[in-house]
Amino acid sequence: MIPTVLPTYNRAPLSFVRGEGSWLIAADGSRYLDLGAGIAVNALGHADPRLVAALGEQAAKLWHVSNLYEIPEQQRLADLLTAHTFADTVFVTNSGTEAAELAIKMARKHWHDKGEPRAEILTFEGAFHGRSTGAIAASGAEKMVKGFGPLMPGFRVLPWGDIKALEAAIGPQTCAVMLEPIQGEGGIRPLPDADLRRIRQLCDESGALLILDEVQCGMGRTGRLFAHEWAGISPDIMMVAKGIGGGFPLGAVLATERAASGMVAGTHGSTYGGNPLACAVGARVVEIIADPAFLAEVGRKAALLRQKLEALAASHPGLIDSVRGQGLILGLKLKAAPADLVRAGYDQHLLTVPAADNTLRLLPPLTITDAEIAEAVARLDRAATALEGAR
């Protein structure tokens, strides 16, 4: 008999009733140090009092009116995002998947309205842009698309990091290039800054729009508000979600006026997107994370964690190949699939996230303390030692 919850996840045998900062607490009082942060969602940790206050204040006033009316909290969030980024305009969604769908629509509508029949979107192997039919077509991976055809046409998947392949593929038929500056599900694989600059140049030369997916690597996780800032470039369209809501379901598409020119009244919509509750929380998150002092502290803590992880890797050469990533979106590249180390971490009351390419993802809250960083690496060390002893 099928479970009452559709069994599309291989869930860990863990359940939590409360969260405090970098910790999750089970019903029996057991405390787990959380290096997953809800897959980079709980950017400010669990139950941050500033977000609790923002949500409570808004919940006592107004929950939902729909986008038939102006929503002051949505306007405030959009104003904050445009003030701190390249963007001229924002559409607020409920999730990263919804943001990906709009980004695709926006790019194709841009070219339709220009009278040029451009529809092909170039993407990269290992990408993850969500699980809608459009997003899985963009990834092209067999594990994502098998059994779900026919797929949305118009995507061409290139080898990850192969700039020569992009140079050969991009041209007057290219609608957009869509990529993650740092692949999350793909194994914490950052594109070098020089490659991002070259991709921006190729888009400019061909006229193609550049769509960046910063759902996982954005919102302060690299020590800048968005990861692409390190390369000194700007996209035409950007997808944001996860950390922007601090745990409340929220996403957004940010765009330049030119890229969004085709999205006029009636071309897109959302019943829940941009509701007062989500936007009140999101605005507070942006205010906190966009503070240069906050971002500098993320960078400092990231350097500390990286240093400790490099030492951990040196202590377990038979298990850990290398440390990869940037800021507080880091990965341990392992000699084998990460599932065993994830489970060994559970025994140490430590939560991590598996990814492709034999990578263990480490996505702690941006508010993690130095003491918690030291404790997390100590627990990882014990988990690795136990795993090696069992082999």
Stockholm file with secondary structure:
# STOCKHOLM 1.0

chainA/1-391         MIPTVLPTYNRAPLSFVRGEGSWLIAADGSRYLDLGAGIAVNALGHADPRLVAALGEQAAKLWHVSNLYEIPEQQRLADLLTAHTFADTVFVTNSGTEAAELAIKMARKHWHDKGEPRAEILTFEGAFHGRSTGAIAASGAEKMVKGFGPLMPGFRVLPWGDIKALEAAIGPQTCAVMLEPIQGEGGIRPLPDADLRRIRQLCDESGALLILDEVQCGMGRTGRLFAHEWAGISPDIMMVAKGIGGGFPLGAVLATERAASGMVAGTHGSTYGGNPLACAVGARVVEIIADPAFLAEVGRKAALLRQKLEALAASHPGLIDSVRGQGLILGLKLKAAPADLVRAGYDQHLLTVPAADNTLRLLPPLTITDAEIAEAVARLDRAATALEGAR
#=GR chainA/1-391 SS CCCSSCCCSCCCSCCEEEEEBTEEEETTCCEEEESSHHHHTCTTCBTCHHHHHHHHHHHTTCSCCCTTSCCHHHHHHHHHHHHHSSCSEEEEESSHHHHHHHHHHHHHHHHHHHTCCCCEEEEETTCCCCSSHHHHHHHCCHHHHTTSCSCCSCEEEECTTCHHHHHHHCSTTEEEEEECSEETTTTSEECCHHHHHHHHHHHHHHCCEEEEECTTTCTTTTSSSSGGGGGTCCCSEEEECGGGGTTSCCEEEEECTTTTTTCCTTSCCCSSTTCHHHHHHHHHHHHHHTSHHHHHHHHHHHHHHHHHHHHHHHHCTTTEEEEEEETTEEEEEESSCTHHHHHHHHHTTEECEEETTTEEEECCCTTCCHHHHHHHHHHHHHHHHHHHHTC
#=GC SS_cons         CCCSSCCCSCCCSCCEEEEEBTEEEETTCCEEEESSHHHHTCTTCBTCHHHHHHHHHHHTTCSCCCTTSCCHHHHHHHHHHHHHSSCSEEEEESSHHHHHHHHHHHHHHHHHHHTCCCCEEEEETTCCCCSSHHHHHHHCCHHHHTTSCSCCSCEEEECTTCHHHHHHHCSTTEEEEEECSEETTTTSEECCHHHHHHHHHHHHHHCCEEEEECTTTCTTTTSSSSGGGGGTCCCSEEEECGGGGTTSCCEEEEECTTTTTTCCTTSCCCSSTTCHHHHHHHHHHHHHHTSHHHHHHHHHHHHHHHHHHHHHHHHCTTTEEEEEEETTEEEEEESSCTHHHHHHHHHTTEECEEETTTEEEECCCTTCCHHHHHHHHHHHHHHHHHHHHTC
//
